Amino acid sequence: MKLVHLYPQAMSLYGEYANLALLTRLLESLGEPVELTAAAPGETPDLSGADLIYMGAGTERTQKAALTWLTPHRQALGEAAERGLVLFTGNAMELLGASVTDKEGTLYEGLGFGSFATVETDKRMPHDVIARTSLFEAPVVGFMNKCSVTSGVDNPLFTALDMGTGNEGDKGPEGFYQGNVMGTHITGPVLVKNPAFLTWVAGKLYKNRGESMPPVPAGQPWMDMARRAYQVTLEELSALLR
């Protein structure tokens, strides 16, 4: 499996590198060799044959810089998305749309994988999240820290939030998912916190290759710990809703 991490030094504000670290561990436990490469600013990322292309969150300033670095490679990214999965989390998700407008009113043209638009505000909205998706049964837990409103998403990743701020408002649909391109405002190690999401992503990589994912071997301590941590987090966040 070939995994590409876009601009990890600038766009890994909440430890997003851990998502690829744990995904690599899962794939290797399945007997799958993994090639993990990082793309640095100013260089041409090698996206050919990539099974997963990932970008995490950054500050509002580094988000715009990442857009500048990646825009010249938009066509290559689109071609890669015909075969492999593109996953952007945190405010990197906003770059997948038509535009991002900062709080001063400057409009930045997005990568155009979706027709949605994001407008930054003066209000920052940090919040824990419980999200629901049709892709798998388990709710997703995590954390979000955004200062924007994203409107016009026709295909949200999460149908609704039990807790947290959606694309356009409290507890509304959140994220974006179309074809092989997926994004969510949830920041940090979302795959580490959510074993079902992690397993789904791995399964999607196999599916895109026309293969079936092998069963996860029993007795993996790291997976057992992730599942226990997930259950504790879900129970504690759910208790706040009662």
Accessible surface in RSA format (square Angstrom, percent):
REM  Atomic radii and reference values for relative SASA: ProtOr
REM  Chains: A
REM  Algorithm: Lee & Richards
REM  Probe-radius: 1.40
REM  Slices: 20
REM RES _ NUM      All-atoms   Total-Side   Main-Chain    Non-polar    All polar
REM                ABS   REL    ABS   REL    ABS   REL    ABS   REL    ABS   REL
RES MET A   1    19.74  10.2   0.00   0.0  19.74  47.0   3.80   3.2  15.94  21.1
RES LYS A   2    26.47  12.9  25.57  15.7   0.90   2.1  18.81  16.9   7.66   8.2
RES LEU A   3     0.00   0.0   0.00   0.0   0.00   0.0   0.00   0.0   0.00   0.0
RES VAL A   4     2.31   1.5   2.16   2.0   0.14   0.3   2.16   1.9   0.14   0.4
RES HIS A   5     9.77   5.3   9.77   6.8   0.00   0.0   2.13   2.2   7.64   8.9
RES LEU A   6     0.00   0.0   0.00   0.0   0.00   0.0   0.00   0.0   0.00   0.0
RES TYR A   7     1.40   0.7   0.61   0.3   0.79   2.1   0.95   0.7   0.46   0.6
RES PRO A   8    32.39  23.6  27.34  24.9   5.05  18.4  27.52  22.7   4.86  30.2
RES GLN A   9   181.48 101.5 140.71 102.8  40.76  97.1  55.56 118.3 125.92  95.5
RES ALA A  10    24.45  22.5  10.40  16.1  14.04  31.9  16.63  23.4   7.82  20.7
RES MET A  11     0.00   0.0   0.00   0.0   0.00   0.0   0.00   0.0   0.00   0.0
RES SER A  12    24.86  21.0   8.17  10.9  16.69  38.4   9.51  20.3  15.35  21.5
RES LEU A  13    92.09  51.3  62.56  44.8  29.54  74.2  68.86  48.4  23.23  62.5
RES TYR A  14    74.36  34.7  56.81  32.3  17.55  45.7  55.13  41.4  19.23  23.7
RES GLY A  15    22.13  27.3   0.00   N/A  22.13  27.3  17.02  46.7   5.11  11.4
RES GLU A  16     0.00   0.0   0.00   0.0   0.00   0.0   0.00   0.0   0.00   0.0
RES TYR A  17   140.49  65.6 137.57  78.3   2.92   7.6  89.57  67.3  50.92  62.8
RES ALA A  18    25.11  23.1  24.43  37.7   0.68   1.5  24.57  34.6   0.54   1.4
RES ASN A  19     0.00   0.0   0.00   0.0   0.00   0.0   0.00   0.0   0.00   0.0
RES LEU A  20     1.79   1.0   1.79   1.3   0.00   0.0   1.79   1.3   0.00   0.0
RES ALA A  21    56.38  51.8  43.36  66.9  13.02  29.6  48.94  68.9   7.44  19.7
RES LEU A  22    22.74  12.7  20.84  14.9   1.90   4.8  22.14  15.6   0.59   1.6
RES LEU A  23     0.00   0.0   0.00   0.0   0.00   0.0   0.00   0.0   0.00   0.0
RES THR A  24    22.74  16.2  22.74  23.0   0.00   0.0  22.74  30.5   0.00   0.0
RES ARG A  25   125.59  52.7 122.39  62.4   3.19   7.6  22.41  30.6 103.18  62.5
RES LEU A  26     0.00   0.0   0.00   0.0   0.00   0.0   0.00   0.0   0.00   0.0
RES LEU A  27     0.00   0.0   0.00   0.0   0.00   0.0   0.00   0.0   0.00   0.0
RES GLU A  28    96.95  55.7  79.45  60.1  17.50  41.7  24.95  48.3  72.01  58.8
RES SER A  29    32.13  27.1   5.05   6.7  27.07  62.4  17.47  37.2  14.66  20.5
RES LEU A  30    23.34  13.0   0.39   0.3  22.95  57.7   5.63   4.0  17.71  47.7
RES GLY A  31    64.56  79.6   0.00   N/A  64.56  79.6  37.27 102.3  27.29  61.1
RES GLU A  32    27.72  15.9  25.82  19.5   1.91   4.5   1.14   2.2  26.58  21.7
RES PRO A  33   105.65  77.0  94.55  86.2  11.11  40.4 104.25  86.1   1.40   8.7
RES VAL A  34    32.19  21.2   0.51   0.5  31.68  76.3   1.96   1.7  30.23  82.0
RES GLU A  35    96.05  55.1  90.15  68.2   5.90  14.0  41.06  79.4  54.99  44.9
RES LEU A  36    86.50  48.2  55.93  40.0  30.58  76.9  55.93  39.3  30.58  82.3
RES THR A  37    50.65  36.0  45.07  45.7   5.57  13.3  46.74  62.8   3.91   5.9
RES ALA A  38    65.05  59.8  38.80  59.9  26.25  59.7  39.38  55.5  25.67  68.0
RES ALA A  39     3.11   2.9   1.16   1.8   1.95   4.4   2.85   4.0   0.25   0.7
RES ALA A  40    45.93  42.2  43.29  66.8   2.64   6.0  45.77  64.5   0.17   0.4
RES PRO A  41    59.65  43.5  39.34  35.9  20.31  73.8  39.63  32.7  20.02 124.4
RES GLY A  42    77.98  96.2   0.00   N/A  77.98  96.2  41.33 113.4  36.65  82.1
RES GLU A  43    79.42  45.6  71.59  54.2   7.83  18.7  31.97  61.8  47.46  38.7
RES THR A  44   107.34  76.3  84.14  85.3  23.19  55.3  54.64  73.4  52.70  79.7
RES PRO A  45     9.51   6.9   0.25   0.2   9.26  33.7   3.07   2.5   6.44  40.0
RES ASP A  46    88.85  62.2  75.92  75.6  12.93  30.6  40.32  94.9  48.53  48.4
RES LEU A  47     6.21   3.5   2.30   1.6   3.91   9.8   2.54   1.8   3.67   9.9
RES SER A  48    83.67  70.7  65.16  87.0  18.51  42.6  58.71 125.0  24.96  35.0
RES GLY A  49    41.94  51.7   0.00   N/A  41.94  51.7  24.27  66.6  17.67  39.6
RES ALA A  50     1.93   1.8   0.00   0.0   1.93   4.4   0.00   0.0   1.93   5.1
RES ASP A  51     7.84   5.5   6.53   6.5   1.31   3.1   1.22   2.9   6.62   6.6
RES LEU A  52     0.48   0.3   0.23   0.2   0.26   0.6   0.48   0.3   0.00   0.0
RES ILE A  53     2.30   1.3   2.30   1.7   0.00   0.0   2.30   1.7   0.00   0.0
RES TYR A  54     0.39   0.2   0.39   0.2   0.00   0.0   0.39   0.3   0.00   0.0
RES MET A  55     0.00   0.0   0.00   0.0   0.00   0.0   0.00   0.0   0.00   0.0
RES GLY A  56     0.00   0.0   0.00   N/A   0.00   0.0   0.00   0.0   0.00   0.0
RES ALA A  57     2.30   2.1   2.30   3.6   0.00   0.0   2.30   3.2   0.00   0.0
RES GLY A  58     5.25   6.5   0.00   N/A   5.25   6.5   0.13   0.4   5.12  11.5
RES THR A  59    58.34  41.5  54.73  55.5   3.61   8.6  57.39  77.1   0.96   1.4
RES GLU A  60    55.56  31.9  54.61  41.3   0.95   2.3  27.10  52.4  28.46  23.2
RES ARG A  61   184.39  77.4 173.73  88.6  10.66  25.4  79.87 109.2 104.51  63.3
RES THR A  62    21.70  15.4  21.70  22.0   0.00   0.0  21.38  28.7   0.33   0.5
RES GLN A  63     0.86   0.5   0.86   0.6   0.00   0.0   0.00   0.0   0.86   0.7
RES LYS A  64    23.73  11.6  22.82  14.0   0.91   2.2  20.88  18.8   2.85   3.0
RES ALA A  65    29.06  26.7  21.97  33.9   7.10  16.1  28.36  39.9   0.71   1.9
RES ALA A  66     0.00   0.0   0.00   0.0   0.00   0.0   0.00   0.0   0.00   0.0
RES LEU A  67     8.07   4.5   8.03   5.7   0.04   0.1   8.07   5.7   0.00   0.0
RES THR A  68    95.02  67.6  84.65  85.8  10.38  24.7  64.71  86.9  30.31  45.8
RES TRP A  69    65.60  26.3  56.07  27.1   9.53  22.4  40.87  21.8  24.73  40.1
RES LEU A  70     0.04   0.0   0.04   0.0   0.00   0.0   0.04   0.0   0.00   0.0
RES THR A  71    68.29  48.6  62.78  63.6   5.51  13.1  59.41  79.8   8.88  13.4
RES PRO A  72   101.40  73.9  60.06  54.8  41.34 150.3  72.48  59.8  28.93 179.8
RES HIS A  73    32.47  17.7  29.52  20.5   2.94   7.5  16.54  17.0  15.93  18.5
RES ARG A  74    77.76  32.6  77.55  39.5   0.21   0.5  33.17  45.3  44.59  27.0
RES GLN A  75   133.73  74.8 126.07  92.1   7.66  18.2  47.62 101.4  86.11  65.3
RES ALA A  76    42.82  39.4  37.28  57.5   5.54  12.6  38.66  54.4   4.16  11.0
RES LEU A  77     0.00   0.0   0.00   0.0   0.00   0.0   0.00   0.0   0.00   0.0
RES GLY A  78    15.62  19.3   0.00   N/A  15.62  19.3  11.28  30.9   4.35   9.7
RES GLU A  79    96.07  55.2  86.77  65.6   9.30  22.1  36.19  70.0  59.87  48.9
RES ALA A  80    12.02  11.0   1.22   1.9  10.80  24.6  10.79  15.2   1.23   3.2
RES ALA A  81    10.79   9.9   6.05   9.3   4.74  10.8   6.39   9.0   4.40  11.7
RES GLU A  82   146.47  84.1 111.05  84.0  35.43  84.4  46.52  90.0  99.95  81.6
RES ARG A  83   105.83  44.4  99.34  50.6   6.49  15.4  53.31  72.9  52.52  31.8
RES GLY A  84     2.54   3.1   0.00   N/A   2.54   3.1   2.50   6.9   0.03   0.1
RES LEU A  85     0.21   0.1   0.00   0.0   0.21   0.5   0.00   0.0   0.21   0.6
RES VAL A  86     0.16   0.1   0.16   0.1   0.00   0.0   0.16   0.1   0.00   0.0
RES LEU A  87     0.20   0.1   0.20   0.1   0.00   0.0   0.20   0.1   0.00   0.0
RES PHE A  88     0.00   0.0   0.00   0.0   0.00   0.0   0.00   0.0   0.00   0.0
RES THR A  89     0.00   0.0   0.00   0.0   0.00   0.0   0.00   0.0   0.00   0.0
RES GLY A  90     0.38   0.5   0.00   N/A   0.38   0.5   0.38   1.0   0.00   0.0
RES ASN A  91    17.41  12.0  14.10  13.6   3.30   8.0  11.42  27.5   5.98   5.8
RES ALA A  92     0.00   0.0   0.00   0.0   0.00   0.0   0.00   0.0   0.00   0.0
RES MET A  93     0.00   0.0   0.00   0.0   0.00   0.0   0.00   0.0   0.00   0.0
RES GLU A  94     4.67   2.7   4.58   3.5   0.09   0.2   0.00   0.0   4.67   3.8
RES LEU A  95     0.00   0.0   0.00   0.0   0.00   0.0   0.00   0.0   0.00   0.0
RES LEU A  96     0.00   0.0   0.00   0.0   0.00   0.0   0.00   0.0   0.00   0.0
RES GLY A  97     0.00   0.0   0.00   N/A   0.00   0.0   0.00   0.0   0.00   0.0
RES ALA A  98    43.70  40.2  34.85  53.8   8.85  20.1  37.71  53.1   5.99  15.9
RES SER A  99    14.82  12.5  14.63  19.5   0.20   0.5   6.36  13.6   8.46  11.9
RES VAL A 100     0.00   0.0   0.00   0.0   0.00   0.0   0.00   0.0   0.00   0.0
RES THR A 101    24.56  17.5  24.56  24.9   0.00   0.0  17.13  23.0   7.43  11.2
RES ASP A 102    19.63  13.8  17.37  17.3   2.26   5.4   5.43  12.8  14.20  14.2
RES LYS A 103   129.05  63.0  94.91  58.2  34.15  81.3  46.22  41.6  82.84  88.2
RES GLU A 104   133.31  76.5  95.03  71.9  38.28  91.1  63.52 122.9  69.79  57.0
RES GLY A 105    52.84  65.2   0.00   N/A  52.84  65.2  28.34  77.8  24.50  54.9
RES THR A 106    67.64  48.1  60.77  61.6   6.87  16.4  40.38  54.2  27.26  41.2
RES LEU A 107   113.97  63.5  90.01  64.4  23.96  60.2  90.01  63.2  23.96  64.5
RES TYR A 108    68.94  32.2  65.06  37.0   3.89  10.1  42.33  31.8  26.62  32.8
RES GLU A 109   137.31  78.8 125.23  94.7  12.08  28.8  40.07  77.5  97.24  79.4
RES GLY A 110    11.20  13.8   0.00   N/A  11.20  13.8   0.00   0.0  11.20  25.1
RES LEU A 111     6.75   3.8   0.78   0.6   5.97  15.0   2.21   1.6   4.54  12.2
RES GLY A 112    42.94  53.0   0.00   N/A  42.94  53.0  19.74  54.2  23.20  52.0
RES PHE A 113    28.72  14.4  15.24   9.4  13.47  35.1  18.86  11.4   9.86  28.2
RES GLY A 114     8.81  10.9   0.00   N/A   8.81  10.9   7.52  20.6   1.30   2.9
RES SER A 115    89.09  75.3  60.83  81.2  28.26  65.1  49.06 104.5  40.03  56.1
RES PHE A 116     1.40   0.7   1.03   0.6   0.38   1.0   1.39   0.8   0.02   0.1
RES ALA A 117    33.48  30.8  32.86  50.7   0.62   1.4  32.86  46.3   0.62   1.6
RES THR A 118     0.35   0.3   0.18   0.2   0.18   0.4   0.00   0.0   0.35   0.5
RES VAL A 119    74.04  48.7  74.04  67.0   0.00   0.0  74.04  64.3   0.00   0.0
RES GLU A 120    14.48   8.3   8.24   6.2   6.24  14.9   2.02   3.9  12.45  10.2
RES THR A 121    44.43  31.6  36.07  36.6   8.36  19.9  40.94  55.0   3.49   5.3
RES ASP A 122   131.45  92.1  94.35  93.9  37.10  87.7  40.07  94.3  91.38  91.1
RES LYS A 123   144.38  70.4 138.25  84.8   6.12  14.6  88.39  79.6  55.99  59.6
RES ARG A 124   105.59  44.3  86.39  44.0  19.20  45.7  44.84  61.3  60.76  36.8
RES MET A 125    33.73  17.5  28.77  19.0   4.97  11.8  18.36  15.6  15.38  20.4
RES PRO A 126    76.61  55.8  59.88  54.6  16.73  60.8  60.12  49.6  16.49 102.5
RES HIS A 127    80.98  44.3  75.06  52.2   5.92  15.1  52.16  53.8  28.82  33.5
RES ASP A 128    58.65  41.1  55.79  55.5   2.86   6.8   2.12   5.0  56.53  56.4
RES VAL A 129     0.00   0.0   0.00   0.0   0.00   0.0   0.00   0.0   0.00   0.0
RES ILE A 130     1.78   1.0   1.78   1.3   0.00   0.0   1.78   1.3   0.00   0.0
RES ALA A 131     0.00   0.0   0.00   0.0   0.00   0.0   0.00   0.0   0.00   0.0
RES ARG A 132   104.11  43.7 103.44  52.7   0.68   1.6  36.11  49.3  68.01  41.2
RES THR A 133    15.53  11.0   0.35   0.4  15.18  36.2   1.66   2.2  13.88  21.0
RES SER A 134   102.01  86.2  63.08  84.2  38.93  89.7  48.30 102.9  53.70  75.2
RES LEU A 135    51.66  28.8  28.28  20.2  23.38  58.8  31.60  22.2  20.06  54.0
RES PHE A 136    33.38  16.7  19.97  12.4  13.41  34.9  31.61  19.2   1.77   5.1
RES GLU A 137   172.57  99.1 144.24 109.1  28.33  67.5  66.91 129.4 105.66  86.3
RES ALA A 138    28.65  26.3  22.14  34.2   6.51  14.8  26.34  37.1   2.31   6.1
RES PRO A 139    19.39  14.1  17.81  16.2   1.58   5.7  18.28  15.1   1.11   6.9
RES VAL A 140     0.31   0.2   0.31   0.3   0.00   0.0   0.31   0.3   0.00   0.0
RES VAL A 141     0.16   0.1   0.16   0.1   0.00   0.0   0.16   0.1   0.00   0.0
RES GLY A 142     4.56   5.6   0.00   N/A   4.56   5.6   1.77   4.9   2.78   6.2
RES PHE A 143    61.62  30.8  61.62  38.2   0.00   0.0  61.62  37.4   0.00   0.0
RES MET A 144     0.53   0.3   0.53   0.3   0.00   0.0   0.03   0.0   0.50   0.7
RES ASN A 145    36.05  24.9  23.52  22.7  12.53  30.2   0.10   0.2  35.95  34.7
RES LYS A 146     8.86   4.3   5.33   3.3   3.53   8.4   8.44   7.6   0.42   0.4
RES CYS A 147    13.82  10.5  12.00  13.4   1.82   4.3   3.20   8.1  10.62  11.5
RES SER A 148     2.63   2.2   2.28   3.0   0.35   0.8   2.08   4.4   0.55   0.8
RES VAL A 149    58.04  38.2  56.71  51.3   1.33   3.2  56.71  49.3   1.33   3.6
RES THR A 150     0.13   0.1   0.00   0.0   0.13   0.3   0.00   0.0   0.13   0.2
RES SER A 151    47.79  40.4  45.94  61.3   1.85   4.3  21.41  45.6  26.38  37.0
RES GLY A 152    41.58  51.3   0.00   N/A  41.58  51.3  36.22  99.4   5.36  12.0
RES VAL A 153    25.35  16.7   2.76   2.5  22.60  54.5   3.43   3.0  21.92  59.5
RES ASP A 154   117.23  82.1  86.45  86.0  30.78  72.8  28.58  67.3  88.66  88.4
RES ASN A 155    60.96  42.0  56.81  54.9   4.15  10.0  12.90  31.1  48.06  46.4
RES PRO A 156    41.98  30.6  27.72  25.3  14.26  51.8  27.72  22.9  14.26  88.6
RES LEU A 157     5.70   3.2   1.28   0.9   4.42  11.1   1.70   1.2   4.00  10.8
RES PHE A 158     0.98   0.5   0.98   0.6   0.00   0.0   0.98   0.6   0.00   0.0
RES THR A 159    75.73  53.9  64.21  65.1  11.53  27.5  53.80  72.3  21.94  33.2
RES ALA A 160    41.37  38.0  41.37  63.8   0.00   0.0  41.37  58.3   0.00   0.0
RES LEU A 161     5.42   3.0   0.11   0.1   5.31  13.3   0.11   0.1   5.31  14.3
RES ASP A 162    42.77  30.0  34.93  34.8   7.84  18.5  12.83  30.2  29.94  29.9
RES MET A 163    11.21   5.8  10.53   7.0   0.67   1.6  10.00   8.5   1.21   1.6
RES GLY A 164     1.27   1.6   0.00   N/A   1.27   1.6   0.03   0.1   1.24   2.8
RES THR A 165    18.86  13.4  18.86  19.1   0.00   0.0   7.79  10.5  11.07  16.7
RES GLY A 166     0.16   0.2   0.00   N/A   0.16   0.2   0.00   0.0   0.16   0.4
RES ASN A 167     6.20   4.3   5.68   5.5   0.52   1.2   3.74   9.0   2.46   2.4
RES GLU A 168   115.09  66.1  87.86  66.5  27.23  64.8  26.49  51.2  88.61  72.3
RES GLY A 169    30.66  37.8   0.00   N/A  30.66  37.8  28.63  78.6   2.03   4.5
RES ASP A 170   104.53  73.2  76.37  76.0  28.15  66.6  36.37  85.6  68.16  68.0
RES LYS A 171    99.65  48.6  89.72  55.0   9.93  23.6  44.88  40.4  54.77  58.3
RES GLY A 172    17.63  21.7   0.00   N/A  17.63  21.7  17.63  48.4   0.00   0.0
RES PRO A 173    69.13  50.4  68.12  62.1   1.01   3.7  68.12  56.2   1.01   6.3
RES GLU A 174     0.12   0.1   0.12   0.1   0.00   0.0   0.07   0.1   0.05   0.0
RES GLY A 175     0.00   0.0   0.00   N/A   0.00   0.0   0.00   0.0   0.00   0.0
RES PHE A 176     4.07   2.0   4.07   2.5   0.00   0.0   4.07   2.5   0.00   0.0
RES TYR A 177    45.75  21.4  39.61  22.5   6.14  16.0  28.96  21.8  16.79  20.7
RES GLN A 178    90.83  50.8  82.47  60.3   8.36  19.9  30.11  64.1  60.72  46.0
RES GLY A 179    58.89  72.6   0.00   N/A  58.89  72.6  43.86 120.4  15.03  33.7
RES ASN A 180    22.50  15.5  17.75  17.2   4.76  11.5   0.49   1.2  22.01  21.3
RES VAL A 181     8.39   5.5   8.39   7.6   0.00   0.0   8.39   7.3   0.00   0.0
RES MET A 182     0.00   0.0   0.00   0.0   0.00   0.0   0.00   0.0   0.00   0.0
RES GLY A 183     0.00   0.0   0.00   N/A   0.00   0.0   0.00   0.0   0.00   0.0
RES THR A 184     0.00   0.0   0.00   0.0   0.00   0.0   0.00   0.0   0.00   0.0
RES HIS A 185     2.08   1.1   0.91   0.6   1.17   3.0   0.91   0.9   1.17   1.4
RES ILE A 186     0.21   0.1   0.21   0.2   0.00   0.0   0.21   0.2   0.00   0.0
RES THR A 187     7.10   5.1   5.19   5.3   1.91   4.6   4.28   5.7   2.83   4.3
RES GLY A 188     2.96   3.6   0.00   N/A   2.96   3.6   2.96   8.1   0.00   0.0
RES PRO A 189    31.44  22.9  31.42  28.6   0.01   0.1  31.42  25.9   0.01   0.1
RES VAL A 190     0.41   0.3   0.17   0.2   0.24   0.6   0.41   0.4   0.00   0.0
RES LEU A 191     0.66   0.4   0.59   0.4   0.06   0.2   0.59   0.4   0.06   0.2
RES VAL A 192    47.66  31.4  45.38  41.1   2.28   5.5  45.38  39.4   2.28   6.2
RES LYS A 193    77.40  37.8  70.16  43.0   7.24  17.2  50.66  45.6  26.74  28.5
RES ASN A 194     1.97   1.4   1.73   1.7   0.24   0.6   1.97   4.7   0.00   0.0
RES PRO A 195    10.55   7.7   9.87   9.0   0.69   2.5  10.53   8.7   0.02   0.1
RES ALA A 196    36.40  33.5  23.33  36.0  13.07  29.7  31.50  44.4   4.90  13.0
RES PHE A 197     0.86   0.4   0.86   0.5   0.00   0.0   0.86   0.5   0.00   0.0
RES LEU A 198     0.07   0.0   0.07   0.1   0.00   0.0   0.07   0.1   0.00   0.0
RES THR A 199    43.44  30.9  42.34  42.9   1.10   2.6  37.31  50.1   6.13   9.3
RES TRP A 200    48.82  19.6  39.72  19.2   9.10  21.4  30.71  16.4  18.12  29.4
RES VAL A 201     0.00   0.0   0.00   0.0   0.00   0.0   0.00   0.0   0.00   0.0
RES ALA A 202     0.00   0.0   0.00   0.0   0.00   0.0   0.00   0.0   0.00   0.0
RES GLY A 203    20.86  25.7   0.00   N/A  20.86  25.7  16.40  45.0   4.45  10.0
RES LYS A 204    30.69  15.0  26.35  16.2   4.33  10.3   6.76   6.1  23.93  25.5
RES LEU A 205     0.56   0.3   0.00   0.0   0.56   1.4   0.39   0.3   0.16   0.4
RES TYR A 206     5.52   2.6   5.52   3.1   0.00   0.0   4.90   3.7   0.63   0.8
RES LYS A 207   149.46  72.9 137.84  84.6  11.63  27.7  83.50  75.2  65.96  70.3
RES ASN A 208    41.03  28.3  12.24  11.8  28.79  69.3   9.60  23.1  31.43  30.4
RES ARG A 209    81.21  34.1  50.17  25.6  31.04  73.9  15.05  20.6  66.16  40.1
RES GLY A 210    72.72  89.7   0.00   N/A  72.72  89.7  37.59 103.2  35.13  78.7
RES GLU A 211    81.14  46.6  64.68  48.9  16.47  39.2  35.34  68.4  45.80  37.4
RES SER A 212   103.62  87.6  80.74 107.8  22.88  52.7  44.92  95.7  58.70  82.2
RES MET A 213    46.05  23.8  20.28  13.4  25.77  61.4  14.44  12.3  31.61  41.9
RES PRO A 214    49.46  36.0  41.82  38.1   7.64  27.8  48.10  39.7   1.35   8.4
RES PRO A 215   120.78  88.0 103.86  94.7  16.92  61.5 115.35  95.2   5.43  33.7
RES VAL A 216    36.83  24.2  15.13  13.7  21.70  52.3  15.13  13.1  21.70  58.9
RES PRO A 217    51.67  37.7  37.82  34.5  13.85  50.3  48.54  40.1   3.14  19.5
RES ALA A 218   102.75  94.5  68.36 105.5  34.39  78.2  77.93 109.7  24.82  65.7
RES GLY A 219    61.81  76.2   0.00   N/A  61.81  76.2  33.62  92.3  28.19  63.1
RES GLN A 220    38.86  21.7  37.81  27.6   1.05   2.5   1.38   2.9  37.48  28.4
RES PRO A 221    90.14  65.7  85.26  77.7   4.88  17.7  90.14  74.4   0.00   0.0
RES TRP A 222    26.70  10.7  21.63  10.5   5.07  11.9  18.78  10.0   7.92  12.8
RES MET A 223     1.82   0.9   1.82   1.2   0.00   0.0   1.71   1.5   0.11   0.1
RES ASP A 224    51.52  36.1  49.27  49.0   2.24   5.3  12.26  28.8  39.26  39.2
RES MET A 225   108.02  55.9 103.81  68.7   4.21  10.0  64.08  54.5  43.95  58.2
RES ALA A 226    11.51  10.6   4.06   6.3   7.46  17.0  10.50  14.8   1.01   2.7
RES ARG A 227   119.34  50.1 114.74  58.5   4.61  11.0  43.76  59.8  75.58  45.8
RES ARG A 228   149.06  62.6 144.19  73.5   4.86  11.6  75.62 103.3  73.44  44.5
RES ALA A 229    60.08  55.2  50.59  78.1   9.50  21.6  58.68  82.6   1.41   3.7
RES TYR A 230    24.86  11.6  23.25  13.2   1.60   4.2  24.23  18.2   0.63   0.8
RES GLN A 231    84.28  47.1  84.28  61.6   0.00   0.0  35.00  74.5  49.28  37.4
RES VAL A 232    79.65  52.4  79.36  71.8   0.29   0.7  79.65  69.2   0.00   0.0
RES THR A 233    48.54  34.5  46.25  46.9   2.29   5.5  23.91  32.1  24.63  37.2
RES LEU A 234    28.02  15.6  28.02  20.0   0.00   0.0  28.02  19.7   0.00   0.0
RES GLU A 235    94.44  54.2  89.69  67.9   4.75  11.3  34.10  66.0  60.34  49.3
RES GLU A 236   113.96  65.4 105.89  80.1   8.07  19.2  40.83  79.0  73.13  59.7
RES LEU A 237    16.16   9.0  16.16  11.6   0.00   0.0  16.16  11.3   0.00   0.0
RES SER A 238    30.38  25.7  28.76  38.4   1.62   3.7  17.77  37.8  12.61  17.7
RES ALA A 239    47.14  43.3  33.73  52.1  13.41  30.5  33.84  47.7  13.30  35.2
RES LEU A 240   125.66  70.0  96.50  69.0  29.16  73.3 100.22  70.4  25.44  68.5
RES LEU A 241    81.60  45.4  47.11  33.7  34.48  86.7  50.92  35.8  30.68  82.6
RES ARG A 242   214.89  90.2 146.89  74.9  67.99 161.9 102.02 139.4 112.86  68.4
END  Absolute sums over single chains surface
CHAIN  1 A    10357.6       7965.4       2392.2       5824.4       4533.2
END  Absolute sums over all chains
TOTAL         10357.6       7965.4       2392.2       5824.4       4533.2
